[in-house]
Amino acid sequence: QVQLVESGGGLVQPGGSLRLSCTASGFTFSAATMSWYRQAPGKEREWVAVITSTGRNTNYTPSVKGRFTISRDNAKNTVYLQMNSLKPEDTAVYYCRAQGYTNWGQGTQVTVSS
């Protein structure tokens, strides 16, 4: 079955950086477009970034463009989210998802606070 395991979250000060990882199994990762989403307290889950199967194309929600970078390593079945210049409004639980599947992982908590 499809499994997604997110990691790398934590507490960071404003302006800091974190790198999230999502390791996938149960499907052909190298053929899948992958996305990151996030859900802040009291808010709906929102899409953050997407990367195509080869990694050639990426896209971002406007609020993170220029600060976040999505990448992938198909040999490791892993997608990454490098987050720089973090802001308090980036605080959320971050999830990855494979296009065409409804499964979610447990998420990883990112807290940006001084």
N, C-alpha and C positions, 0 to 999 in steps of 0.2 A: 504494500500500500504506500501511497505518497506520504513521505515524512519530510518536514522542514524544521530545522533546528537553528534558531537564531542565537547569537551570542555577541559579546563585545560591549554591551551597554554599561552604564555606570553613572557616577556623579562627576560632573565637570564644571569648572567655572566658565562664565561667559567669555567668549573669545577662544576657548579651548577646542580640542579636537578629540574625536573618537573614530574608531574604525569598527563597523559592524560586519559580522559574517553570517551567512546563512548556508548551511550544508544540507543538500537535498538527496533524497533517495526514493526509489519506487517508480521512477519514470525516467525517460531518456533526457537527462538534464541538458545535454549538448544541443538538443533540438528545441528547447523551450525558451521562449521569451520570459524573462523574469522581472518582477517588480518589487519595489519596497513600498510599504504603506506605513502610516503611523496613526495612533489614536491618542489624543490628549484627553485628560480628565474632563468628563462632561461633554465631550465632543464626539462627532461621528468619525469613523475611520476615514482617512484621506490618503489618496495616492501621492507618492513622493517622487519616485523615479522608475524608469524602465530601461532595460537593456535587451537587445535582440540576441538571438541564439549564438551568433558568432562574436558578439560584442562590438560589432561595427557601428551600430546606431544606438544612441541613448537619448533620453529626454527627461526633463525635470519639471516639477511644479515651480511656478515663478518664485515663490518665497525661498527656495533653496538653490536656485540656479546661481552658479558662480561660487557656491560654498560647499556643495556636496558633489561627490563623484561616485557613480556606480560603475562597477567593473565585475568581471567574472573570470574564473579559472575552470574551464570545462574538464580538465584532467582531475580536478579535486571536487567536482560537483558543488562548487561553492560560488556564491555571489556576494559581493562586498558593497558596503556603503561607507566611503570615507567622508566624514563630516568635519568641516573646518569652520572657524569663526562662529562657533555655536552661540545661539541666543536663548534666553529663557523660554521664548515661545517655541523652541524646538523640543521642549520637554514633552515626552510621549512614550508610549510603548510602540516599538518598531517591529514590523512583521515583514516577511517576504512571502511572495506568492508566485506560483507558476501559472502562466497563461493557459487557460483551458481546464484548470483544476480548481476545485472549490476549497481545498484544504488550506488551513492556516497552521502555523507553528504556535508555540507558546509565547513568542515575542520576547523582546529584550528591552528593559526599561532604560531610557535615557533621561537623565535629570540635569538640567543646566541651571545652576544656582550659585550665588556667591555666599 
